[in-house]
Amino acid sequence: MDSECLVRAYKSLGQVEQAFRCIKGLNIRIRPIYHRSDDHVRAHIFLCMLSYYLEWHMRRLLEPVLFEEEGLTANRWQRDPVAKAKPSEKAVQKKSIKQTEEGWPVHSFSSLMADLATRCKNHCRAGEEKNSIHFVTLTEPSPFQKHVYSLLKVVPH
């Protein structure tokens, strides 16, 4: 391994540490484990790792509306590994005006998940007892939520 690759690999340890903080911390909460059998503990840890993997992919797809540098993973392997990293002009602008170039609001990952969680599925009942009817309604996604779903390549129902 040449010296540049070695420095890049060493600096990527920060990403591994961040992943462990995410798994052990507030996002995924690998602990406490209330399972007693080895198979259940393994399944619990597997699901936590799968959850982190899903979150990692979501963060990559949602970079345009997050306070994160777009294309950072690819840029890490292109730029000088020793020089201090400088944010792109686009990232600086996103952070200063808290909007994307298209005018969408910029979020942290947790605030974006909270925004998406405002959609509701309502179980309704009209009438009384024998004459009542039951139906389900879904709230319409906001234009911003539709944009986020399109970034995730998800079709809302």
N, C-alpha and C positions, 0 to 999 in steps of 0.2 A: 504494500500500500504506500503510495507517495504521501508526502507531508500534508498536502492540501486535503486529500481524502481522509487522512487520519484526524485532522482538526475538525472536518465536517462530521465525521462519525462521533467524535467526542462531544461536539456541540449538540448532536441529536439526542444525547442522553437526557437533555432537558425535556424533550418531548416525551420520553419514557416516564420520567418523574411526574410530568403533568398528567399522563394517563393514569398512573397509580393514585395521584391525588384525587382525580375525578372518580375513580372506582371506589376508593375508600372514603371519599368525602360526601358532599351534599348531593351530587348528581345521581350516583348509582347506588351508593350505600351497600357495599359488599358485607359490612358488619352491622349488627350482630348476626350470626348464623344460628338459627334455632333448630337446625336439622341434626339428627343423631347418627344416621347411617352414613357410611362413606359415600355411597352412591348419591344420596340426597345432597351432601355437601359438594360433591363434584358437579352435580347438576346445577346447584345454586351458583357456584363460581363460573361455570360455563355460561349461564344466562347473564351474569354480570359482565363477562367479557364480550358476549354477543351484543349486549346493550351498549357498551362502550364503542364497539366497532360500528354499530349503527349510528351513534352520535357523531363519531369521527367523520363518517361519510356525509351525514347531514350538514355538518359544519363546512365541509368542502363545497357542497352544492349551494349553501346559503351564504357564502362569502360576500356576494354583492350587497346583502342587506345586514351584514354583521360588522361590528367594529373590528374587523380583522383585515390584514393585508391580503388582497386577492392574489392568488398564485404564489403564496409564500413558500409552499413546499417545493415547487419547481425552482423558484429563485434561489433557495438555499444552496442548491447544488450547482448554480451557475456563477454566483458572485464570489468575490474574494473572501475566503473563510476567516481571515484574521482581521480584516478591516471592520470597523464598527458598522453594523447594519443601519441603513437609513430608510425610513418609510418612503413609499412612493408619493408623488404629489396627489394622486387620487385618494390614497389612504389618509393623508393629512387633511384634505378637503372634506372627506366623509366625517372625520372626527370633529372638525371645527364647525361645520354647519349641521351635522347630525342628519344629513339627507344624502341619498345617492344622486348621481347625475340626472336620473330620471325623476327625481322628486319623492322617492319612497323614503319613509323613515328608516333610520339605522338603529339596530338593537344589539344588545348583548344576547348570547344564546338563551339565557334563562328568561329574559324579558320577551324575546320572540316566542318562546314556548308558551309563556303566559298569555301573550296576545292570541296565539292560535287556540288556546284552551277556552277562549270565550265563546266558541261555537257550542251550541247546545242541541241535545236531542230531547224533545219534550213529549212525554206521554200524556195525552189529554183525554178527558172524558166529558161528554156533553149529555145532558139529560139525567134522569134519575132511574136507578135500579133497572127494572125490566126494559125501560125505554131508552137506556143510555147507549151511546155509541162511543167506542174507543178509537183513537187515531194517534199517529205519531207525526210530529213536525220537526224538521231540522231548520235551524236558523241559517239564513243565507250568509255565505262568506263575504266579508268586506272585500273591496277591490284589492287592498293590500294582501289579505289572506289568499285571494285568488292568485296574486303574483307569487307569493311564497310557495303555494302548491305547484305552480308551473315550474318554479326553480327546482323543486323536489321531484318533478315529473309525476305528480299525484293528481288524480282526478277526484275532486271533492264530490260527495254524494249529497 
